Amino acid sequence: MGLFKAWKELKAISASGAPTGQAPHQPHGMMMGFAAAMGKMVAPLLAVQAPERGDPLPGTEPGVLGDQDPAATQAGIAGVRARDSAFDPQLLTTFADQVFAAVCSVWGTGDASAMRPLLADALWDPLAATLASGLGSGPGTLYSHQTGNATMAGVWAGTFYDSARFTIAVDLGVPIDPQQKGMPPGFTGKWTEDWLFQRSVQPGGDPMKLPEACPSCGAPTAVGADGLCAHCRQPIPVLTAGWLVSAVRSHNPVLEMYRAQMVSQLRANPEELAMVPDELLRLLPADDVASIDPRRAAALGLRPSS
Ligand SMILES: [Zn+2]
């Protein structure tokens, strides 16, 4: 189920009061409540299909999702090696291939548990919820066929983390009919994804946890609503047991097309934004949400890029 289709189903539900169209005379509040509950249920599925999944861990230096020139990559490798003489970029690349294959595999089995040690919470939570709910069984029959081939695209020896970004050449693994409706023109079933792997310089956590105290101010760890230290407003870096995938940026044109359709639908009908649940709205580009409804975007903490 794509982003756009799921959202259209939600619209139908809130318009009728029930998923199948019965009970059309529900009070408005109950319909909205039902749509919101459906949104919460569908949101994890949409989150694991969103073009942007997860984020660099708190306290990561800027730029780890951007391009890095080869000299800087070599410097990053040397920096990580200075802390860990066993660090081997080739072994980590093989590991990235294995992790990608393992994610595809759990889509087929429906059991996410093998992925828990390998994914940051922001990637684990929606994947586990989707597979546990059974909502992943449909897309899983497709995703389990995917294959990927990782190439190291950047390495950073940061203050709190070792970070390595891989470009993964993904192949859907099933034949594509070029006449298929709902596909972007020229879709070949191949695209790239950026996968960010990170581990904390100071190991700990299972697979990740907050430290006992904020490293910036030394106060006992307390995270505010903005995700920062409640005392000094600095990010509190997490401790990881080992390498985790913290962020994925998919350049799958199908996902991008669905999301663009949803944005243009909302631009044409801005009043419909009010019934899109928060969890879905967070999957849209912050700039688009802010330009359609700045107050709602601000309430959600969506920060436009400029
Ligand atoms: Zn602090």
Boltz pocket constraint, residues with backbone or C-beta under 6 A from the ligand:
constraints:
  - pocket:
      binder: B
      contacts: [[A, 214], [A, 215], [A, 216], [A, 217], [A, 218], [A, 219], [A, 229], [A, 230], [A, 231], [A, 232], [A, 233], [A, 234]]
      max_distance: 6.0
